[in-house]
Amino acid sequence: MIQHQVSYTSRGLTVIKLPMPMAESVTVLTLANTGSRYEPAKWQGLAHFLEHLVFKGTAKYPTAQSLATIVDGVGADFNAFTSKEYTGYYVRSAAEHVELALDVVSDLLLTPQCRQEDIDREKGVIIEELNMYADSPQRHIDNVFENLLYGADPGLAHDVVGVKSTIQSFTTQDFKQFLHHWYGFNNLVLVVAGAERVISSPKFMTQVETAFSKAPQLKRADNAINQRAAARPIQVFGEDRLKVVYRQTQQAHLVLGWPGFSRQNPDRYALSVLSTILGGNMSSRLFTEVREQRGLCYYIHSSEDYFHDVGVFGGMAGVDPARTAEAIQVMIGEFLDLADGTQPVTEAELNRAKDYLIGKTVLSLEDSESVAQYYGIRQLLQGKIETPDEALAKVKAVKLVDLHRIAKQLIKPDQLRLAIIGPFKSKSKIAKWVADSLVRKPRQIRSQTRSKK
């Protein structure tokens, strides 16, 4: 595996070097220790908006076109992303253009123009992005479910993109305050992954130092802000258990799930294995039972998300509206079968899931962008790097007893949440389907083609 190196610039910026011997490209990624969950109500969507705004012009590249021209001119890619707990900005280029990549990324972070005319113009773009997601039920159902589950915490409950009223209200001053509060050097991590001959060069850290020695155009806070301390721990999840959004769609989209584990919980490795067995691939229980045996859906999978203090474990699917009751019953049944031991995980399933996770991890680490994100996000959010070898050793150590224990611990009927988008006007009808599904019934209601394990 890759041997990472951690260094620091004279201004306190953490730098992670990830030399990849066979690579001919480099990814320069800067991660900011902030995301949508830390936005007050009046700033909902600001972290994501900033991600757009920095590409509209910097001190060295004053317009969006001049910035795009310099990057396109060397055949590089550049983009950004925002999540609930972090934001990233990157350039991926051929190895010989690493100095340019460093220059562009540092300009995006340190000298964005944040002009009001650019903000006002981009408001329309982001509102259309919001409309696009809202018009896509398969994507929007995630927001509906998170709002249901995290209803007690507005930071996690709201959409990363924000809402139209806040998007329309943003000013240059808002972005100055946001940059000052969150974008100090001690709250950023620079990750460079790729060609070993470039990253291991004696002049590389000099190039980094030069690029990030620019004086920030907007004042930044000097002290590091610990996101994990800033996050208000959620003591109680939302009280509601069901959210139904009426849409005259040809497919019903649903997410069901339970409160899961935080990012710090050591059982998250066992949960990843359990999730893989349940719905992580085409040989999983949910895929086999709901799609292959019953033909109820096109897509279906399990999922698990981890935050500093909370998490979620569940599954989602797009199903025939006329057969939604059956789909809900079968999906819930798969989870409950694990929890009550009706269908315990077998040794063969455990081994296949481990091999699957190992294989997917190895494949993902062949790309410099994926490598940069893997190492950088762990350093940013956990304060240390857990290498792939270390993480996979913990996956390999998972035992059957661990899976049975966490299934029983998490999958509790009274903690189930369900969100659904589709042509359903009666919430009470959906509630009855859920209630009926939580009543344990004889095995013959399930597909007869699956033998009991």
C-alpha positions as CSV (number, residue, x, y, z in Angstrom):
1,M,0.0,0.0,0.0
2,I,0.9,3.7,-0.3
3,Q,3.4,5.1,2.3
4,H,2.0,8.5,3.3
5,Q,4.0,11.3,4.7
6,V,2.6,14.2,6.8
7,S,4.4,17.6,6.8
8,Y,3.5,21.2,7.7
9,T,4.1,24.5,6.0
10,S,5.5,27.5,7.9
11,R,1.9,28.8,8.2
12,G,0.6,25.7,9.9
13,L,-1.1,24.0,6.9
14,T,-1.1,20.2,7.1
15,V,0.3,18.6,4.0
16,I,-0.2,14.9,3.2
17,K,2.1,13.5,0.5
18,L,1.0,10.2,-1.2
19,P,3.5,9.0,-3.7
20,M,2.2,6.4,-6.1
21,P,5.1,4.7,-8.0
22,M,3.2,3.8,-11.2
23,A,1.1,7.0,-11.5
24,E,1.7,9.7,-14.2
25,S,-0.9,12.1,-12.8
26,V,-1.3,14.1,-9.6
27,T,-4.3,15.2,-7.6
28,V,-4.0,18.3,-5.6
29,L,-6.9,18.4,-3.1
30,T,-7.5,20.9,-0.3
31,L,-10.1,19.9,2.3
32,A,-11.9,22.4,4.6
33,N,-13.1,21.2,8.0
34,T,-16.6,22.5,7.5
35,G,-19.8,21.6,5.8
36,S,-23.5,22.2,5.8
37,R,-24.2,21.0,9.3
38,Y,-22.4,23.9,10.8
39,E,-24.5,26.6,9.0
40,P,-26.9,28.7,11.1
41,A,-30.4,28.9,9.7
42,K,-29.7,32.2,7.9
43,W,-26.7,30.6,6.1
44,Q,-28.2,27.3,5.0
45,G,-26.4,26.5,1.7
46,L,-23.5,28.9,2.2
47,A,-20.8,26.2,2.3
48,H,-22.0,24.8,-1.0
49,F,-22.5,28.2,-2.5
50,L,-18.8,29.1,-1.7
51,E,-17.7,26.0,-3.6
52,H,-19.4,27.5,-6.7
53,L,-18.2,31.1,-6.0
54,V,-14.5,30.5,-5.8
55,F,-14.5,29.4,-9.5
56,K,-15.8,32.8,-10.6
57,G,-12.5,34.5,-10.1
58,T,-9.4,34.8,-7.9
59,A,-6.6,37.3,-7.6
60,K,-4.4,35.7,-10.2
61,Y,-7.3,34.4,-12.4
62,P,-9.9,37.2,-12.2
63,T,-12.7,35.6,-14.2
64,A,-14.2,32.2,-14.5
65,Q,-13.0,32.0,-18.1
66,S,-9.4,32.8,-17.3
67,L,-9.4,30.1,-14.6
68,A,-11.0,27.5,-16.9
69,T,-8.6,28.4,-19.7
70,I,-5.5,27.8,-17.7
71,V,-6.7,24.5,-16.4
72,D,-8.2,23.3,-19.8
73,G,-4.9,24.4,-21.4
74,V,-3.0,21.5,-19.8
75,G,-5.9,19.0,-20.1
76,A,-6.5,19.0,-16.3
77,D,-9.7,18.5,-14.4
78,F,-10.9,20.7,-11.5
79,N,-13.9,20.7,-9.3
80,A,-15.2,20.9,-5.8
81,F,-17.7,19.1,-3.5
82,T,-19.5,19.8,-0.3
83,S,-20.9,17.4,2.3
84,K,-22.4,17.9,5.7
85,E,-19.0,17.8,7.5
86,Y,-16.4,18.8,5.0
87,T,-15.7,20.6,1.7
88,G,-13.1,19.8,-1.0
89,Y,-11.4,21.6,-3.9
90,Y,-9.1,19.8,-6.3
91,V,-7.2,19.9,-9.6
92,R,-6.1,16.7,-11.2
93,S,-3.4,17.0,-13.9
94,A,-0.5,15.4,-15.6
95,A,2.5,15.1,-13.2
96,E,4.5,17.8,-14.9
97,H,1.8,20.4,-14.1
98,V,1.8,19.9,-10.4
99,E,3.1,23.4,-9.8
100,L,0.2,24.9,-11.8
101,A,-2.3,22.6,-9.9
102,L,-0.9,23.9,-6.6
103,D,-1.2,27.5,-7.8
104,V,-4.8,27.1,-8.9
105,V,-6.0,25.4,-5.7
106,S,-4.2,27.8,-3.4
107,D,-5.8,30.7,-5.3
108,L,-9.3,29.2,-5.0
109,L,-8.9,29.0,-1.3
110,L,-6.9,32.1,-0.4
111,T,-7.8,34.7,-2.9
112,P,-11.4,34.2,-4.1
113,Q,-13.0,37.5,-5.3
114,C,-16.5,37.0,-3.8
115,R,-17.9,39.8,-5.9
116,Q,-21.6,40.6,-5.4
117,E,-22.3,40.5,-9.1
118,D,-20.9,37.0,-9.3
119,I,-23.0,36.0,-6.2
120,D,-26.2,37.4,-7.7
121,R,-25.6,35.7,-11.0
122,E,-24.8,32.3,-9.4
123,K,-27.9,32.4,-7.2
124,G,-30.0,31.5,-10.3
125,V,-27.6,28.6,-11.1
126,I,-27.8,27.1,-7.6
127,I,-31.5,27.5,-7.4
128,E,-31.7,25.5,-10.7
129,E,-29.4,22.9,-9.2
130,L,-31.8,22.7,-6.2
131,N,-34.8,22.4,-8.6
132,M,-33.0,19.7,-10.5
133,Y,-32.4,17.6,-7.4
134,A,-36.0,18.2,-6.2
135,D,-37.3,17.0,-9.6
136,S,-35.3,13.8,-9.3
137,P,-37.1,11.6,-6.7
138,Q,-34.3,9.1,-6.6
139,R,-32.0,11.8,-5.4
140,H,-34.5,13.9,-3.4
141,I,-35.6,10.9,-1.3
142,D,-32.3,11.1,0.6
143,N,-33.1,14.6,1.7
144,V,-36.6,13.7,2.8
145,F,-35.3,10.8,4.9
146,E,-32.5,12.8,6.5
147,N,-35.0,15.5,7.4
148,L,-37.1,12.8,9.0
149,L,-34.3,11.1,10.9
150,Y,-32.4,14.2,12.0
151,G,-35.4,16.4,12.7
152,A,-34.0,17.2,16.1
153,D,-30.9,18.8,14.6
154,P,-31.4,21.4,11.8
155,G,-27.8,21.2,10.8
156,L,-28.0,17.6,9.7
157,A,-31.6,17.7,8.6
158,H,-31.3,20.4,5.9
159,D,-30.2,19.9,2.3
160,V,-26.5,20.7,1.6
161,V,-27.6,23.0,-1.2
162,G,-29.8,25.0,1.1
163,V,-33.2,26.5,0.5
164,K,-34.3,29.2,-2.0
165,S,-34.8,31.9,0.6
166,T,-31.3,31.7,2.0
167,I,-29.7,31.3,-1.4
168,Q,-31.4,34.5,-2.6
169,S,-30.2,36.4,0.5
170,F,-26.4,35.9,0.4
171,T,-24.0,38.8,0.2
172,T,-20.3,39.3,-0.1
173,Q,-20.2,40.0,3.6
174,D,-21.6,36.6,4.4
175,F,-18.8,34.9,2.5
176,K,-16.2,37.1,4.1
177,Q,-17.5,36.0,7.5
178,F,-17.6,32.4,6.5
179,L,-14.1,32.4,5.1
180,H,-12.8,34.1,8.2
181,H,-14.5,31.6,10.6
182,W,-13.7,28.3,8.8
183,Y,-10.9,28.8,6.3
184,G,-7.9,29.4,8.4
185,F,-4.8,27.3,7.7
186,N,-5.2,25.2,10.8
187,N,-8.7,24.2,9.6
188,L,-7.5,23.0,6.1
189,V,-5.6,19.9,4.9
190,L,-3.7,19.8,1.6
191,V,-3.4,16.4,0.0
192,V,-1.3,15.6,-3.0
193,A,-1.4,12.1,-4.5
194,G,0.1,10.7,-7.6
195,A,3.5,10.5,-9.5
196,E,6.2,9.5,-7.0
197,R,8.9,11.3,-9.0
198,V,7.1,14.6,-8.5
199,I,5.8,14.2,-4.9
200,S,9.1,12.8,-3.6
201,S,11.2,15.5,-5.3
202,P,13.3,17.6,-3.0
203,K,11.7,20.8,-4.4
204,F,8.1,19.7,-3.9
205,M,7.6,21.2,-0.4
206,T,9.2,24.4,-1.7
207,Q,6.5,24.5,-4.4
208,V,3.8,23.9,-1.8
209,E,5.3,26.6,0.5
210,T,5.4,29.1,-2.4
211,A,1.8,28.4,-3.5
212,F,0.3,28.7,0.0
213,S,2.4,31.7,1.0
214,K,-0.1,34.0,-0.7
215,A,-1.7,36.4,1.7
216,P,-5.4,35.6,2.1
217,Q,-7.5,38.3,0.4
218,L,-10.0,38.0,3.2
219,K,-8.9,37.8,6.8
220,R,-8.9,34.3,8.4
221,A,-9.2,33.2,12.0
222,D,-5.8,32.3,13.4
223,N,-7.0,29.4,15.7
224,A,-8.0,26.0,14.5
225,I,-11.7,25.3,14.9
226,N,-12.4,21.7,16.0
227,Q,-15.5,20.6,14.1
228,R,-16.0,17.7,16.4
229,A,-16.2,20.0,19.4
230,A,-18.3,22.5,17.4
231,A,-20.9,19.8,16.5
232,R,-23.7,19.7,19.0
233,P,-24.2,16.0,19.8
234,I,-27.7,14.7,19.0
235,Q,-29.3,13.2,22.1
236,V,-32.6,12.4,20.4
237,F,-33.4,11.8,16.8
238,G,-36.6,13.2,15.2
239,E,-39.8,11.9,16.8
240,D,-41.6,11.3,13.5
241,R,-41.3,7.8,12.0
242,L,-42.9,8.3,8.6
243,K,-42.7,10.9,5.8
244,V,-44.8,10.6,2.7
245,V,-44.3,13.1,-0.2
246,Y,-47.0,12.9,-2.9
247,R,-45.7,12.9,-6.5
248,Q,-47.4,11.5,-9.5
249,T,-44.4,9.3,-10.4
250,Q,-44.2,6.1,-12.3
251,Q,-41.9,4.6,-9.6
252,A,-42.1,4.9,-5.8
253,H,-38.8,5.8,-4.1
254,L,-38.3,4.8,-0.5
255,V,-35.6,4.9,2.2
256,L,-36.0,3.0,5.4
257,G,-33.5,2.9,8.2
258,W,-32.5,3.0,11.8
259,P,-30.1,5.2,13.9
260,G,-26.6,3.8,13.3
261,F,-23.1,4.4,14.6
262,S,-20.9,7.4,14.7
263,R,-17.6,7.6,12.8
264,Q,-15.7,7.0,16.0
265,N,-17.5,3.7,16.9
266,P,-15.3,0.7,16.4
267,D,-18.3,-1.4,15.4
268,R,-18.5,0.6,12.1
269,Y,-16.3,-2.1,10.4
270,A,-18.7,-4.8,11.4
271,L,-21.6,-2.7,10.2
272,S,-20.0,-2.2,6.8
273,V,-19.7,-6.0,6.5
274,L,-23.4,-6.5,7.6
275,S,-24.5,-3.8,5.1
276,T,-22.6,-5.5,2.3
277,I,-24.4,-8.8,3.1
278,L,-27.7,-7.2,3.3
279,G,-27.6,-5.0,0.2
280,G,-24.1,-4.0,-0.9
281,N,-23.9,-5.8,-4.2
282,M,-25.8,-8.0,-6.7
283,S,-25.4,-11.2,-4.6
284,S,-26.8,-9.5,-1.5
285,R,-30.0,-10.5,0.3
286,L,-32.0,-7.5,-0.6
287,F,-31.0,-7.6,-4.3
288,T,-31.6,-11.3,-4.5
289,E,-35.0,-11.3,-2.7
290,V,-36.5,-8.0,-3.9
291,R,-35.3,-7.7,-7.4
292,E,-34.2,-11.1,-8.6
293,Q,-36.8,-13.3,-7.0
294,R,-39.8,-10.9,-6.9
295,G,-39.1,-8.4,-9.7
296,L,-40.2,-5.5,-7.4
297,C,-37.6,-3.0,-8.4
298,Y,-34.8,-1.9,-10.7
299,Y,-32.4,-0.5,-8.0
300,I,-32.1,-1.5,-4.4
301,H,-29.2,-1.3,-2.0
302,S,-28.3,-0.9,1.7
303,S,-26.4,2.0,3.0
304,E,-24.7,3.3,6.1
305,D,-23.5,6.9,6.8
306,Y,-21.2,8.0,9.6
307,F,-20.9,11.5,11.2
308,H,-18.9,12.7,14.2
309,D,-21.7,11.9,16.7
310,V,-24.4,9.9,14.9
311,G,-25.1,7.7,11.9
312,V,-27.7,5.8,10.0
313,F,-28.1,2.2,8.7
314,G,-30.8,1.2,6.2
315,G,-31.7,0.6,2.6
316,M,-33.4,2.3,-0.4
317,A,-35.2,1.2,-3.5
318,G,-37.3,2.3,-6.4
319,V,-40.4,0.1,-6.8
320,D,-43.6,-0.4,-8.7
321,P,-46.2,1.8,-6.9
322,A,-48.8,-0.9,-7.2
323,R,-46.5,-3.3,-5.3
324,T,-45.1,-0.9,-2.8
325,A,-46.8,-2.6,0.2
326,E,-45.1,-5.9,-0.8
327,A,-41.8,-4.2,-1.3
328,I,-41.9,-2.6,2.2
329,Q,-42.9,-5.9,3.8
330,V,-40.1,-7.8,2.2
331,M,-37.4,-5.1,2.8
332,I,-38.3,-4.7,6.5
333,G,-38.5,-8.5,6.7
334,E,-34.9,-8.9,5.5
335,F,-33.7,-6.5,8.3
336,L,-35.8,-8.1,11.0
337,D,-34.6,-11.6,10.0
338,L,-31.1,-10.5,10.9
339,A,-32.1,-8.9,14.1
340,D,-34.2,-11.8,15.5
341,G,-32.0,-14.6,14.2
342,T,-34.6,-16.0,11.8
343,Q,-32.0,-15.8,9.0
344,P,-28.6,-15.4,10.7
345,V,-25.5,-14.6,8.7
346,T,-23.6,-17.6,7.5
347,E,-19.9,-18.1,7.4
348,A,-19.9,-18.1,3.6
349,E,-21.8,-14.8,3.5
350,L,-19.3,-13.3,6.0
351,N,-16.3,-14.4,4.0
352,R,-17.8,-13.2,0.7
353,A,-18.6,-9.8,2.2
354,K,-15.0,-9.4,3.5
355,D,-13.5,-10.3,0.2
356,Y,-15.8,-7.9,-1.6
357,L,-14.9,-4.9,0.7
358,I,-11.2,-5.8,0.4
359,G,-11.4,-5.9,-3.4
360,K,-13.4,-2.7,-3.7
361,T,-10.9,-0.9,-1.5
362,V,-7.9,-2.1,-3.5
363,L,-9.5,-1.1,-6.8
364,S,-10.4,2.4,-5.5
365,L,-6.8,3.1,-4.6
366,E,-5.5,2.9,-8.1
367,D,-6.7,6.4,-8.9
368,S,-4.9,9.4,-7.5
369,E,-8.1,11.4,-6.8
370,S,-9.6,8.5,-4.8
371,V,-6.4,8.1,-2.9
372,A,-6.3,11.8,-2.0
373,Q,-9.8,11.7,-0.7
374,Y,-9.3,8.5,1.2
375,Y,-6.3,9.7,3.2
376,G,-7.3,13.4,3.4
377,I,-10.8,12.9,4.8
378,R,-9.5,10.6,7.5
379,Q,-6.9,13.1,8.5
380,L,-9.4,16.0,8.5
381,L,-12.2,14.3,10.3
382,Q,-10.4,12.0,12.7
383,G,-7.2,13.9,13.3
384,K,-5.1,10.9,12.1
385,I,-4.8,8.6,9.1
386,E,-6.0,5.1,9.4
387,T,-4.3,3.4,6.4
388,P,-6.2,1.0,4.1
389,D,-4.1,-1.9,5.6
390,E,-5.2,-0.9,9.1
391,A,-8.9,-0.5,8.1
392,L,-8.9,-3.8,6.2
393,A,-7.3,-5.6,9.1
394,K,-10.3,-4.5,11.2
395,V,-12.7,-5.7,8.5
396,K,-11.0,-9.1,8.4
397,A,-11.3,-9.4,12.2
398,V,-15.1,-9.2,12.1
399,K,-16.8,-12.3,13.3
400,L,-20.3,-13.7,13.0
401,V,-21.0,-12.9,16.7
402,D,-20.2,-9.2,15.9
403,L,-22.8,-9.2,13.1
404,H,-25.5,-10.8,15.2
405,R,-24.8,-8.4,18.1
406,I,-25.0,-5.2,16.1
407,A,-28.0,-6.4,14.1
408,K,-29.9,-6.9,17.3
409,Q,-28.6,-3.7,18.7
410,L,-29.6,-1.4,15.8
411,I,-32.6,-3.0,14.1
412,K,-35.3,-2.3,16.6
413,P,-38.9,-2.2,15.3
414,D,-39.9,0.9,17.3
415,Q,-36.9,2.9,15.9
416,L,-37.7,2.3,12.2
417,R,-38.0,5.4,10.0
418,L,-39.5,5.3,6.5
419,A,-39.6,8.1,3.9
420,I,-41.3,7.6,0.5
421,I,-42.0,9.7,-2.6
422,G,-44.7,8.5,-4.9
423,P,-48.4,8.6,-6.0
424,F,-49.7,8.1,-2.4
425,K,-52.2,10.6,-0.9
426,S,-52.9,8.5,2.2
427,K,-50.2,8.6,4.9
428,S,-52.4,6.3,7.0
429,K,-52.3,3.6,4.4
430,I,-48.5,3.7,4.2
431,A,-48.4,3.6,8.0
432,K,-50.5,0.5,8.0
433,W,-48.2,-1.2,5.5
434,V,-45.3,-0.5,7.8
435,A,-47.1,-1.6,10.9
436,D,-48.1,-4.9,9.2
437,S,-44.5,-5.4,8.1
438,L,-43.2,-5.1,11.6
439,V,-45.4,-8.0,12.8
440,R,-43.4,-11.2,12.4
441,K,-45.2,-13.7,10.2
442,P,-44.5,-17.3,9.1
443,R,-41.8,-17.8,6.6
444,Q,-44.1,-18.8,3.8
445,I,-45.0,-15.2,3.1
446,R,-41.5,-14.8,1.7
447,S,-40.1,-16.2,-1.6
448,Q,-40.1,-19.9,-1.6
449,T,-37.0,-20.0,-3.8
450,R,-34.7,-19.1,-0.9
451,S,-33.8,-21.8,1.4
452,K,-33.3,-21.1,5.0
453,K,-29.6,-20.6,5.8
